């Protein structure tokens, strides 16, 4: 029997742990690597408070060879129940500093290279936000989209809790992040594939099955619509939608790796805390076996 020390390392991913729920905190307590060389990608929405984020990432960093974290919208909330009342960029920088104390890789650190099975591949943690460009059908502007969303009663809590300071708007912060991140990704050697990790998908197609399609406005930006081709993406890892699944777009694998809220994962078969394997890929390589999404 192969011991954990002798087992080959794997690249795993998870997101939307939402450990403010005790049931989800218990899931994190049970998460363990299969090998001493396993990495874990955490694609945002660990929790709303800095103390909870520290607890979860600290636990995971103690167990996995490397933990890579990107912020979700919940980490960026200035929540009334959090003792840390920083806003916007200052809050993000505070979380980055905390991660560095824990030995967790962030979007502000050099991109690590996965050299294990299925590699080499550059793991690129991204922080991009959204810019309201995933508009509802019939809306031509952000104002029209928000008006429609309010009419349906579907408005993301970011509108009240996620502050862009010192940027004038969330979309301005998004544009700055996209510009800076695009420059960094362009510097990756052309012979290496990438595994981008972002809280939101790089392309809009995963949002097409949302029960409330207007929520897509808070789910990404059209500025990254070609990044899966432009930056030689092997697998795009994301969360946020709470719809864990695999899709393929233009030959590129998109993995939604979220846990979600207890009321959501209780309805699904299987282990709700199961990590999703990214590399080596467990997916079939033939086009005939793929769920091709090209809309």
Backbone bond lengths (Angstrom), bond angles and torsions (degrees), N, CA, C in turn:
res aa  C-N    CA-C-N  psi(-1)  N-CA   C-N-CA  omega(-1)  CA-C   N-CA-C  phi
1 X - - - 1.467 - - 1.529 109.76 -
2 X 1.315 116.94 131.59 1.467 121.38 -178.70 1.519 110.32 -75.90
3 X 1.334 115.91 129.14 1.457 120.12 177.64 1.510 110.37 -79.48
4 X 1.336 116.29 164.73 1.459 119.35 179.20 1.518 111.00 -62.17
5 X 1.329 116.36 -33.55 1.465 120.45 -179.51 1.524 111.24 -67.64
6 X 1.355 117.11 -30.38 1.457 120.60 -177.31 1.525 113.05 -93.88
7 X 1.329 117.87 -14.01 1.460 121.00 -176.24 1.528 109.97 -69.57
8 X 1.332 117.17 142.73 1.479 119.07 178.01 1.521 110.98 -67.71
9 X 1.316 116.66 146.28 1.457 121.15 -178.37 1.517 112.59 -72.84
10 X 1.317 114.96 151.71 1.465 121.85 176.44 1.525 109.28 -130.62
11 X 1.324 114.73 155.49 1.457 122.00 177.14 1.532 107.58 -100.91
12 X 1.333 117.44 115.65 1.457 123.80 -176.55 1.524 110.33 -112.49
13 X 1.325 115.64 163.62 1.470 119.60 178.38 1.528 109.97 -145.77
14 X 1.328 114.41 153.28 1.464 123.14 176.75 1.526 106.63 -158.01
15 X 1.316 117.02 159.35 1.467 119.77 174.86 1.518 109.10 -157.46
16 X 1.324 115.12 175.26 1.458 123.01 174.94 1.522 111.34 50.04
17 X 1.333 114.62 54.09 1.470 120.75 179.88 1.522 112.35 -71.97
18 X 1.314 117.42 -32.36 1.468 122.85 174.85 1.527 111.94 44.14
19 X 1.336 115.00 60.60 1.464 118.74 -172.51 1.526 113.44 -77.67
20 X 1.333 117.92 3.77 1.455 118.97 169.12 1.521 111.33 -61.63
21 X 1.340 116.41 -20.50 1.455 122.43 173.52 1.531 108.27 -88.64
22 X 1.313 117.68 127.51 1.463 121.24 -177.42 1.521 111.56 -59.38
23 X 1.341 116.99 -36.68 1.465 119.40 179.09 1.528 110.93 -62.19
24 X 1.327 116.96 -36.52 1.460 120.25 179.28 1.523 111.51 -75.34
25 X 1.321 116.84 -35.42 1.470 119.89 175.13 1.533 109.83 -60.02
26 X 1.323 115.62 -39.43 1.464 119.59 178.57 1.530 111.22 -64.44
27 X 1.334 117.17 -34.51 1.460 120.05 176.71 1.524 111.10 -62.40
28 X 1.333 116.55 -42.17 1.462 120.32 178.79 1.524 110.63 -64.26
29 X 1.317 116.93 -38.71 1.466 120.49 178.51 1.523 111.50 -58.30
30 X 1.333 116.40 -29.73 1.464 119.90 -176.30 1.523 113.13 -92.17
31 X 1.319 118.77 -8.91 1.461 120.85 -176.54 1.528 110.81 -71.26
32 X 1.320 115.52 125.31 1.458 121.67 -179.63 1.527 109.57 -138.79
33 X 1.332 117.51 149.67 1.468 119.92 174.16 1.522 110.46 -76.09
34 X 1.322 115.67 161.34 1.462 121.19 173.13 1.512 111.16 -88.92
35 X 1.332 115.54 -22.83 1.460 121.42 -175.61 1.521 108.94 -137.80
36 X 1.315 115.49 154.19 1.462 119.71 176.22 1.522 112.28 -66.59
37 X 1.334 117.13 -14.17 1.465 121.21 -178.40 1.520 112.92 -103.91
38 X 1.332 118.75 9.81 1.458 121.77 -179.75 1.527 111.69 -70.72
39 X 1.340 115.09 141.18 1.463 122.59 171.31 1.523 108.57 -107.46
40 X 1.331 115.53 154.66 1.464 120.47 176.63 1.525 109.86 -130.63
41 X 1.324 115.83 126.69 1.463 122.98 175.60 1.524 107.59 -98.21
42 X 1.331 117.03 126.21 1.467 122.28 -178.82 1.527 107.15 -115.26
43 X 1.345 115.34 107.29 1.469 120.32 -170.02 1.532 113.01 -93.15
44 X 1.320 116.76 44.32 1.457 120.88 168.77 1.515 116.23 90.61
45 X 1.342 113.46 169.76 1.461 124.12 -178.55 1.522 112.09 58.73
46 X 1.332 115.10 49.61 1.461 120.61 172.73 1.524 109.58 -68.93
47 X 1.343 116.42 -46.64 1.460 121.86 -177.10 1.516 108.99 -172.39
48 X 1.345 115.35 178.25 1.465 121.18 -179.48 1.520 113.01 -98.64
49 X 1.323 118.78 -21.57 1.457 120.68 -177.37 1.522 110.73 -108.49
50 X 1.323 115.79 148.20 1.462 120.36 -179.68 1.522 110.65 -61.20
51 X 1.330 117.55 -38.39 1.468 120.25 -179.69 1.518 111.35 -61.94
52 X 1.321 117.68 -42.70 1.468 120.45 179.08 1.525 111.71 -68.70
53 X 1.326 116.55 -38.88 1.468 120.15 178.80 1.530 109.53 -62.73
54 X 1.326 116.30 -44.20 1.467 121.15 178.95 1.526 110.43 -60.72
55 X 1.328 116.19 -44.47 1.472 119.70 -178.52 1.521 110.54 -59.33
56 X 1.328 117.01 -50.77 1.459 120.47 -174.93 1.527 111.96 -66.99
57 X 1.329 117.67 -48.66 1.460 119.88 -178.65 1.524 111.21 -66.70
58 X 1.327 116.61 -33.65 1.455 119.81 176.60 1.515 112.03 -64.36
59 X 1.336 116.91 -43.90 1.460 121.14 177.22 1.533 110.47 -58.83
60 X 1.314 115.66 -48.21 1.459 119.92 -176.26 1.527 111.90 -68.71
61 X 1.334 116.69 -38.24 1.466 120.29 179.68 1.525 111.71 -65.23
62 X 1.329 117.02 -28.16 1.463 120.99 177.48 1.525 111.92 -72.40
63 X 1.342 117.36 -18.97 1.459 121.04 -172.31 1.528 113.44 -105.07
64 X 1.323 116.99 -34.39 1.458 121.26 -175.06 1.522 110.83 -102.00
65 X 1.331 114.97 151.54 1.468 120.00 179.30 1.522 110.99 -57.52
66 X 1.342 115.45 -44.06 1.462 120.57 175.79 1.521 108.71 -144.27
67 X 1.333 115.54 138.57 1.459 122.11 171.92 1.520 107.82 -115.51
68 X 1.324 116.13 131.38 1.463 122.97 178.29 1.523 107.44 -116.19
69 X 1.326 116.39 124.38 1.477 121.32 -176.48 1.519 110.71 -120.89
70 X 1.337 114.69 141.71 1.467 121.26 168.43 1.527 107.58 -127.19
71 X 1.321 117.93 149.90 1.466 119.17 -177.71 1.517 112.41 -77.67
72 X 1.310 115.52 142.00 1.452 121.16 166.44 1.512 108.96 -98.53
73 X 1.311 116.24 -177.91 1.460 118.14 179.18 1.529 111.62 -67.62
74 X 1.346 118.43 -32.23 1.460 120.13 -177.24 1.528 111.74 -66.84
75 X 1.331 118.33 -37.20 1.468 119.59 176.97 1.523 111.49 -63.56
76 X 1.334 116.23 -29.41 1.460 120.71 -176.03 1.525 112.90 -87.23
77 X 1.323 117.80 -7.37 1.458 120.29 177.13 1.525 110.96 -64.30
78 X 1.305 116.72 140.46 1.467 121.67 167.01 1.521 105.25 -95.73
79 X 1.320 114.31 89.68 1.465 121.48 -169.30 1.528 110.54 -91.19
80 X 1.320 118.27 139.13 1.468 119.86 -178.37 1.524 114.28 -60.96
81 X 1.332 117.87 -21.10 1.465 118.98 -179.37 1.533 112.40 -89.32
82 X 1.341 116.89 -1.84 1.457 120.54 179.58 1.519 110.02 -93.70
83 X 1.329 116.27 132.97 1.461 120.35 177.61 1.528 111.63 -69.59
84 X 1.318 117.52 -23.79 1.468 122.00 177.49 1.531 107.50 -88.24
85 X 1.348 115.41 112.90 1.470 118.91 -174.09 1.529 113.03 -104.17
86 X 1.329 116.86 23.21 1.458 120.66 178.23 1.527 110.33 -66.18
87 X 1.327 115.27 153.50 1.464 121.24 -177.29 1.523 110.44 -123.96
88 X 1.326 115.54 149.88 1.453 122.04 169.13 1.513 114.85 56.63
89 X 1.338 115.51 -131.59 1.459 121.75 -176.51 1.516 111.30 -59.14
90 X 1.322 117.78 -38.76 1.461 120.67 -179.59 1.530 110.95 -61.94
91 X 1.325 117.03 -38.86 1.468 119.42 178.05 1.533 110.50 -67.48
92 X 1.322 116.06 -44.34 1.462 119.65 178.65 1.529 110.63 -59.25
93 X 1.306 117.68 -45.88 1.459 120.80 -179.62 1.523 111.51 -63.76
94 X 1.326 116.33 -34.94 1.465 120.25 176.33 1.538 110.21 -63.20
95 X 1.320 117.16 -41.43 1.464 121.15 179.24 1.529 111.18 -67.78
96 X 1.326 116.94 -38.07 1.462 120.36 177.31 1.526 110.21 -62.46
97 X 1.324 116.90 -44.82 1.468 120.45 178.84 1.527 110.87 -61.47
98 X 1.329 116.74 -40.91 1.462 120.74 178.12 1.524 110.71 -62.36
99 X 1.342 117.11 -43.58 1.460 120.97 179.53 1.520 111.09 -61.45
100 X 1.308 116.75 -39.77 1.461 119.23 179.81 1.522 111.00 -65.22
101 X 1.317 117.64 -34.34 1.463 120.54 173.93 1.523 111.36 -61.20
102 X 1.325 115.72 -35.63 1.462 121.81 -177.07 1.526 112.57 -85.80
103 X 1.344 117.46 -8.18 1.448 120.65 -176.35 1.511 113.72 80.11
104 X 1.340 116.73 23.48 1.459 122.82 -178.82 1.527 109.17 -97.59
105 X 1.334 117.30 133.40 1.458 122.74 -179.80 1.521 109.94 -77.87
106 X 1.329 116.78 138.23 1.464 123.37 -176.72 1.536 110.39 -124.83
107 X 1.329 117.82 173.26 1.475 119.77 176.00 1.516 114.32 -63.62
108 X 1.317 117.60 -12.91 1.472 120.39 -179.74 1.514 112.59 -92.10
109 X 1.327 117.63 -1.33 1.456 121.76 -178.33 1.526 111.38 -100.78
110 X 1.334 117.67 162.29 1.471 119.25 175.06 1.526 110.36 -56.42
111 X 1.317 116.50 141.97 1.456 120.30 -179.88 1.532 109.79 -69.39
112 X 1.320 118.22 123.32 1.470 119.33 178.46 1.527 111.16 -77.67
113 X 1.312 115.77 159.19 1.471 121.70 177.77 1.517 108.99 -110.88
114 X 1.326 115.56 122.77 1.460 120.66 174.67 1.529 108.01 -77.97
115 X 1.342 115.58 118.60 1.463 120.64 -177.01 1.521 111.64 -105.91
116 X 1.333 117.38 1.67 1.455 120.70 -177.83 1.507 112.43 -79.68
117 X 1.335 115.41 -163.10 1.460 121.25 -177.59 1.520 110.27 -57.09
118 X 1.339 116.22 134.65 1.454 122.00 -176.73 1.507 113.80 87.56
119 X 1.341 117.29 -9.21 1.453 121.58 179.63 1.521 111.74 -94.44
120 X 1.334 116.48 -171.23 1.466 125.67 0.32 1.526 112.12 -76.03
121 X 1.324 114.65 149.32 1.463 121.42 176.48 1.519 108.40 -152.37
122 X 1.315 115.92 141.28 1.457 120.88 178.25 1.524 109.18 -81.62
123 X 1.318 116.40 124.38 1.467 121.61 174.39 1.523 107.16 -91.56
124 X 1.327 115.95 116.45 1.468 121.05 -173.29 1.526 110.40 -114.56
125 X 1.332 118.40 95.43 1.467 119.88 174.16 1.523 110.43 -70.88
126 X 1.330 116.70 128.18 1.459 122.10 -174.29 1.526 110.62 -119.12
127 X 1.320 115.18 148.68 1.460 122.00 170.40 1.516 106.47 -131.51
128 X 1.346 116.13 104.10 1.469 120.65 -171.28 1.524 114.31 -120.26
129 X 1.330 118.79 -23.80 1.463 122.59 -175.23 1.535 111.85 64.23
130 X 1.315 117.20 -151.46 1.465 123.34 -177.65 1.519 107.99 -148.48
131 X 1.340 116.37 163.97 1.470 119.01 -175.89 1.537 112.80 -135.87
132 X 1.327 116.81 20.38 1.473 122.40 177.05 1.521 112.80 66.91
133 X 1.333 118.09 17.20 1.461 119.93 -178.32 1.528 112.84 -84.55
134 X 1.338 118.48 -9.89 1.461 120.99 171.72 1.535 107.49 -84.81
135 X 1.306 115.58 71.66 1.469 121.17 -171.19 1.526 112.20 -77.03
136 X 1.336 116.89 150.49 1.465 119.82 173.44 1.523 110.57 -64.89
137 X 1.317 116.41 154.38 1.460 120.94 177.29 1.520 110.28 -57.51
138 X 1.330 115.81 133.18 1.456 120.68 179.73 1.508 114.46 91.23
139 X 1.344 117.46 -7.54 1.471 121.11 178.29 1.521 109.38 -102.50
140 X 1.322 116.13 136.90 1.467 120.77 -178.49 1.523 112.59 -108.45
141 X 1.331 118.00 -15.07 1.460 121.92 -176.80 1.523 109.94 -137.91
142 X 1.333 115.27 164.95 1.456 120.46 175.24 1.522 110.41 -57.73
143 X 1.320 117.32 -44.09 1.467 120.52 -178.15 1.523 111.01 -59.84
144 X 1.334 116.83 -43.17 1.461 120.22 178.88 1.531 110.59 -66.03
145 X 1.329 115.80 -40.45 1.456 119.32 179.65 1.516 112.48 -63.85
146 X 1.339 116.46 -44.05 1.461 120.09 179.05 1.521 111.00 -66.02
147 X 1.319 116.91 -38.16 1.461 119.69 177.85 1.529 110.27 -61.96
148 X 1.318 116.20 -42.45 1.464 119.85 178.71 1.527 110.29 -64.56
149 X 1.348 116.71 -44.73 1.463 120.33 -178.69 1.523 111.30 -61.61
150 X 1.323 115.56 -42.71 1.470 118.65 178.94 1.528 111.09 -63.35
151 X 1.318 115.79 -33.99 1.456 119.44 178.14 1.516 112.85 -65.62
152 X 1.337 116.16 -28.81 1.464 120.17 178.37 1.529 112.12 -89.19
153 X 1.336 116.65 -11.54 1.461 120.52 -177.40 1.516 113.77 83.54
154 X 1.342 117.27 10.23 1.460 121.44 -178.97 1.526 109.01 -107.69
155 X 1.331 116.05 96.86 1.460 122.11 -179.64 1.527 107.60 -132.33
156 X 1.326 116.48 125.17 1.464 120.97 -178.71 1.525 110.53 -65.51
157 X 1.337 116.48 141.29 1.468 121.85 179.12 1.526 112.50 -63.20
158 X 1.344 117.05 -15.01 1.468 119.98 174.94 1.526 111.54 -53.92
159 X 1.315 116.84 -32.06 1.458 120.40 -177.34 1.529 111.84 -60.11
160 X 1.314 116.48 -19.78 1.468 121.02 -177.75 1.525 112.68 -114.94
161 X 1.345 117.79 -21.30 1.461 119.93 -169.84 1.527 114.69 -120.86
162 X 1.334 118.17 -19.63 1.464 120.50 -178.07 1.525 108.26 -102.25
163 X 1.326 115.14 105.55 1.467 121.28 -176.01 1.534 109.87 -99.09
164 X 1.342 118.16 139.23 1.464 121.13 -176.02 1.520 115.08 -91.31
165 X 1.323 119.55 3.79 1.466 123.01 -173.51 1.537 111.43 -44.23
166 X 1.331 118.39 135.70 1.463 128.52 2.67 1.527 114.24 -90.39
167 X 1.327 117.95 9.63 1.467 120.30 177.10 1.528 110.18 -71.54
168 X 1.314 117.54 151.44 1.467 119.48 -177.53 1.524 113.43 -73.63
169 X 1.345 117.10 -16.35 1.464 119.64 -177.47 1.524 108.87 -159.57
170 X 1.327 116.31 163.09 1.460 120.44 175.70 1.525 111.02 -64.26
171 X 1.340 116.51 -37.54 1.464 118.09 -179.47 1.535 111.65 -68.43
172 X 1.335 118.06 -32.55 1.466 120.19 176.04 1.525 110.52 -66.18
173 X 1.336 115.93 -40.33 1.466 120.98 176.85 1.529 108.97 -63.43
174 X 1.315 116.78 -42.43 1.461 121.65 178.01 1.529 110.77 -59.06
175 X 1.318 117.53 -48.91 1.463 120.13 -177.75 1.530 111.34 -60.27
176 X 1.327 116.55 -39.12 1.463 119.84 178.84 1.524 111.05 -65.64
177 X 1.330 116.33 -40.99 1.456 120.22 179.60 1.532 111.09 -66.99
178 X 1.317 117.24 -40.94 1.464 121.24 179.96 1.528 110.38 -63.07
179 X 1.314 116.33 -44.22 1.467 120.17 -179.45 1.519 111.15 -62.13
180 X 1.336 116.55 -48.15 1.467 120.23 -178.85 1.529 111.12 -65.53
181 X 1.314 116.88 -43.17 1.461 120.73 -177.35 1.520 111.13 -67.73
182 X 1.334 117.56 -39.16 1.455 120.34 177.32 1.519 112.16 -58.49
183 X 1.321 116.12 -39.07 1.474 119.90 178.16 1.525 110.51 -63.18
184 X 1.338 116.34 -43.57 1.466 119.71 -179.00 1.528 111.53 -65.63
185 X 1.328 116.53 -43.09 1.463 119.46 -179.29 1.522 111.51 -64.67
186 X 1.329 116.75 -33.25 1.464 120.70 179.83 1.530 111.72 -66.94
187 X 1.313 117.58 -18.48 1.469 121.87 -179.71 1.524 113.13 -85.37
188 X 1.332 117.78 -8.28 1.459 120.94 179.07 1.531 108.91 -68.08
189 X 1.325 118.41 133.51 1.475 120.13 179.91 1.525 111.98 -52.99
190 X 1.318 116.01 139.20 1.464 122.18 -173.19 1.518 113.48 -66.24
191 X 1.336 117.93 -15.75 1.467 119.77 -178.87 1.524 112.62 -90.79
192 X 1.347 117.49 3.29 1.458 120.61 -178.68 1.526 111.03 -112.33
193 X 1.342 117.07 129.20 1.464 119.39 172.02 1.522 109.74 -73.93
194 X 1.327 116.70 164.22 1.458 120.61 -179.15 1.523 110.78 -121.42
195 X 1.328 113.42 151.71 1.462 122.70 171.03 1.529 106.10 -119.31
196 X 1.333 119.63 85.92 1.460 119.83 178.34 1.526 110.42 -73.18
197 X 1.317 115.38 138.32 1.465 122.37 178.08 1.519 107.09 -120.51
198 X 1.311 116.88 117.59 1.452 121.19 -177.61 1.522 107.62 -142.56
199 X 1.314 117.56 150.92 1.460 118.08 179.58 1.522 111.18 -65.87
200 X 1.322 116.35 -33.75 1.460 122.19 -178.16 1.526 109.65 -107.16
201 X 1.341 118.37 150.79 1.467 119.27 176.82 1.520 110.96 -66.42
202 X 1.324 115.70 150.39 1.467 120.12 178.79 1.524 112.05 -76.11
203 X 1.321 116.19 -16.66 1.461 121.42 -177.61 1.524 108.41 -129.50
204 X 1.324 116.47 153.32 1.470 119.69 -173.81 1.527 114.02 -74.87
205 X 1.317 119.47 -19.76 1.464 119.44 -168.82 1.535 114.54 -55.28
206 X 1.350 120.43 -33.95 1.469 116.94 -179.87 1.530 114.27 -64.90
207 X 1.327 117.58 -18.48 1.470 119.80 -178.24 1.527 112.24 -82.94
208 X 1.314 117.56 -6.02 1.467 119.94 -173.67 1.528 113.49 -68.33
209 X 1.342 117.48 -15.38 1.464 119.11 178.78 1.533 112.22 -101.82
210 X 1.331 117.70 8.30 1.460 119.58 178.39 1.531 110.59 -58.07
211 X 1.333 115.58 137.60 1.461 120.35 177.73 1.523 110.35 -62.99
212 X 1.356 114.69 -36.52 1.465 121.44 175.61 1.529 107.55 -114.86
213 X 1.326 118.35 92.54 1.473 120.94 -172.34 1.522 113.68 -61.36
214 X 1.330 118.08 -23.58 1.459 119.95 179.13 1.527 112.40 -65.58
215 X 1.344 116.92 -20.39 1.467 119.68 178.72 1.527 111.65 -66.66
216 X 1.325 117.83 -15.59 1.464 121.07 179.76 1.523 112.11 -57.82
217 X 1.333 118.58 -24.27 1.470 120.32 179.91 1.519 112.14 -57.12
218 X 1.336 116.99 -27.79 1.468 122.31 -178.86 1.520 110.97 -101.19
219 X 1.338 117.41 27.87 1.466 120.45 -171.23 1.530 114.81 -125.75
220 X 1.315 119.37 10.24 1.455 118.84 177.82 1.511 112.62 149.99
221 X 1.321 115.51 -161.42 1.456 121.07 -176.49 1.527 110.63 -147.62
222 X 1.313 116.51 142.94 1.459 120.94 176.38 1.532 112.16 -69.80
223 X 1.321 117.34 -12.91 1.466 120.90 178.95 1.522 112.25 -62.92
224 X 1.329 117.85 -20.25 1.469 120.79 -178.52 1.528 111.83 -107.17
225 X 1.315 118.14 15.49 1.466 121.63 -172.62 1.526 113.59 -60.59
226 X 1.340 118.18 -26.38 1.464 119.88 -179.00 1.525 112.70 -107.68
227 X 1.320 118.25 6.82 1.457 120.12 -174.73 1.525 113.21 -64.77
228 X 1.330 117.51 -30.00 1.473 118.90 -179.75 1.523 110.74 -63.41
229 X 1.332 117.89 -29.32 1.466 121.74 174.91 1.524 110.89 -88.83
230 X 1.293 115.79 -45.48 1.470 121.32 -173.31 1.524 112.02 -61.01
231 X 1.335 116.69 -35.76 1.460 119.72 -174.93 1.526 112.85 -113.18
232 X 1.339 116.91 27.27 1.458 123.24 170.14 1.534 111.75 52.14
233 X 1.312 115.26 53.40 1.461 120.24 -175.81 1.524 110.35 -74.99
234 X 1.320 115.61 128.75 1.458 122.05 171.92 1.523 109.53 -83.30
235 X 1.322 116.38 -53.37 1.461 122.12 178.38 1.520 108.49 -143.05
236 X 1.331 117.02 131.52 1.448 122.63 176.98 1.533 107.61 -98.88
237 X 1.343 116.33 117.18 1.461 122.72 -177.28 1.527 109.42 -102.10
238 X 1.314 116.49 127.94 1.460 120.34 -179.04 1.525 109.78 -152.13
239 X 1.339 115.96 175.22 1.456 122.12 177.33 1.517 110.12 -140.59
240 X 1.339 115.85 -129.84 1.459 124.35 171.14 1.521 114.89 74.00
241 X 1.330 118.85 -40.52 1.455 120.74 -172.86 1.530 112.82 -81.14
242 X 1.321 116.96 -16.72 1.465 122.02 -176.90 1.530 110.69 58.98
243 X 1.336 115.60 34.95 1.469 121.90 176.17 1.526 106.70 -130.18
244 X 1.335 118.05 76.31 1.465 119.58 -176.22 1.525 111.64 -64.05
245 X 1.336 115.42 124.36 1.457 120.35 -178.31 1.526 109.36 -172.09
246 X 1.318 114.91 170.64 1.461 122.40 174.51 1.516 109.02 -113.59
247 X 1.333 117.18 130.83 1.455 121.43 170.40 1.522 108.11 -128.24
248 X 1.329 114.89 164.05 1.458 121.29 176.74 1.521 108.16 -126.07
249 X 1.313 115.36 134.67 1.468 119.99 177.27 1.514 108.77 -135.05
250 X 1.323 116.57 119.37 1.464 122.67 -178.97 1.525 110.76 52.51
251 X 1.338 115.19 41.01 1.450 121.40 176.59 1.510 115.29 81.16
252 X 1.329 118.07 2.41 1.464 122.12 -177.57 1.525 109.38 -106.99
253 X 1.303 115.69 135.50 1.462 122.88 -179.50 1.524 110.35 -82.83
254 X 1.329 115.39 129.66 1.461 122.62 174.58 1.529 108.06 -115.00
255 X 1.333 116.89 124.39 1.459 121.63 -177.85 1.524 110.30 -116.17
256 X 1.331 116.11 114.71 1.466 121.44 172.14 1.525 106.56 -91.89
257 X 1.332 117.63 119.98 1.466 121.47 -165.17 1.531 112.79 -119.11
258 X 1.324 117.48 24.41 1.459 120.03 -172.17 1.527 113.03 -77.33
259 X 1.343 114.71 151.66 1.460 122.87 169.09 1.527 108.98 -85.92
260 X 1.331 116.11 -54.80 1.459 120.45 -180.00 1.508 112.86 87.49
261 X 1.305 116.02 -170.97 1.463 122.24 -177.74 1.524 110.13 -83.31
262 X 1.337 117.64 153.45 1.474 119.82 178.88 1.524 113.72 -52.56
263 X 1.325 117.31 -39.04 1.469 119.25 -178.87 1.531 111.92 -63.90
264 X 1.359 115.74 -20.71 1.460 120.40 178.39 1.525 111.14 -88.80
265 X 1.349 116.54 -50.93 1.459 117.88 -173.61 1.526 113.34 -74.36
266 X 1.324 118.15 -19.25 1.467 119.11 175.98 1.528 111.77 -63.22
267 X 1.330 117.38 -25.64 1.469 121.39 -178.15 1.523 113.04 -81.99
268 X 1.351 116.77 -11.61 1.456 120.11 -174.92 1.527 110.84 -95.62
269 X 1.310 117.33 147.30 1.469 119.65 174.52 1.518 110.64 -73.73
270 X 1.306 116.74 157.26 1.455 120.78 174.71 1.514 113.54 88.14
271 X 1.315 114.61 -175.60 1.458 123.49 -176.34 1.525 109.92 -79.09
272 X 1.332 119.11 118.61 1.471 119.98 -178.52 1.525 113.72 -68.56
273 X 1.316 117.70 -19.79 1.459 120.14 179.95 1.514 113.44 -99.51
274 X 1.319 116.79 15.69 1.461 120.77 -176.97 1.520 110.62 -68.29
275 X 1.330 115.23 127.49 1.462 120.22 176.57 1.521 109.23 -73.97
276 X 1.332 116.25 146.70 1.470 121.59 179.07 1.527 108.85 -96.50
277 X 1.329 115.55 125.56 1.455 119.52 -179.99 1.522 109.98 -79.53
278 X 1.335 114.81 127.71 1.467 120.92 179.77 1.528 110.15 -100.97
279 X 1.323 117.02 -48.30 1.465 122.14 175.46 1.522 109.76 -139.07
280 X 1.346 117.58 141.74 1.458 125.09 -6.76 1.523 110.33 -65.86
281 X 1.306 116.80 145.33 1.450 121.51 -173.95 1.518 111.52 -65.16
282 X 1.331 115.04 134.43 1.460 120.64 175.55 1.512 110.44 -93.63
283 X 1.343 117.07 0.06 1.459 121.43 -175.89 1.529 110.60 -82.74
284 X 1.320 116.06 147.53 1.462 120.26 173.83 1.517 108.86 -65.98
285 X 1.306 116.91 146.70 1.462 120.80 -175.22 1.520 113.66 -95.18
286 X 1.321 117.56 -9.78 1.459 118.51 -177.41 1.512 110.99 -84.48
287 X 1.316 116.19 143.79 1.458 121.02 -178.10 1.520 111.57 -61.49
288 X 1.338 117.13 -30.65 1.459 120.07 -177.67 1.508 112.44 -65.45
289 X 1.356 116.98 -25.60 1.453 119.80 -176.99 1.519 112.33 -91.79
290 X 1.314 117.29 -2.26 1.454 121.07 -173.95 1.517 112.12 -89.67
291 X 1.340 113.78 149.51 1.461 119.11 169.86 1.521 106.01 -87.30
292 X 1.298 118.09 93.03 1.463 122.52 -173.97 1.522 109.26 -80.67
293 X 1.326 116.42 124.68 1.457 121.78 177.09 1.506 107.46 -120.43
294 X 1.314 117.49 114.08 1.462 120.17 -174.72 1.517 112.47 -124.81
295 X 1.319 117.40 5.66 1.460 119.03 -178.33 1.517 110.83 -68.17
